[in-house]
Amino acid sequence: MTCDLIRATEDMTIEEALKVLINYRITGLPVVDKKGKMMGILSEYDILSQISSSKKKNAKVFQSRISFSKKIDAISEDTPLSKIVEEFIGTKYRRLPVVNRKGILVGIITRRDLMKVYYYRARLEA
């Protein structure tokens, strides 16, 4: 799990979000409120959809606030590995936010994280 996270906030502009996605070479961001509570996920799809459907012309669209998916599929920090794997396989997600009992974002777990766990466990058992 990655705990040093890059996050978006609800009041972020499209331009600010694009800079983060491009500069960090990532495809999505968890969106949190001022207290760190998980509010949703911002994806490249969300930004493309918002830009293409905007009635604002040229660069003005980039000053609009982000529009993001408010559907939150997150796991708790005490979710067993087997349940996490089931979630990834069942949904085809690439990453899942990890939240504590108060809904505060504490990390992100990715498919790659799971592959590392399986690989290193196998190496230890060999």
C-alpha positions, 0 to 999 in steps of 0.5 A: 500500500502506498501511504504518501499520496497525491490527492485532489481536493473538491475545489481544484480546477481542471488545470490544476488536476491536469498538471498533477496527472501529467507531472506525476504520470498517473491516471487518477486521483482520490478526491478528499475534503479539507479533513482528508475524508474520501469524497470520490475519484477523479480520472482522466475520463472525468476530465476528458468528459468535462472538457469535451462537454463544456460550453466554455471556449478555449482555456476558460474551461480549464478554470472550471472546478473538477467534476469527479465520480462520487461513487467510492469503492474503498476498502478499510485498512483492516481488510484481509488480503483475500478480500482485497484480491477478490475485489480487484478480480471482481471489478477489474479496478487498477487501484483501491483507496484505503480508508480508516473507520472515519472514512479518512483516506490513509492509502492506495493499494494497487494491482502491483502491490498485490503482485509484489506481496505474492511474489515476495511471499513465494520467494520467502517460502522457497 
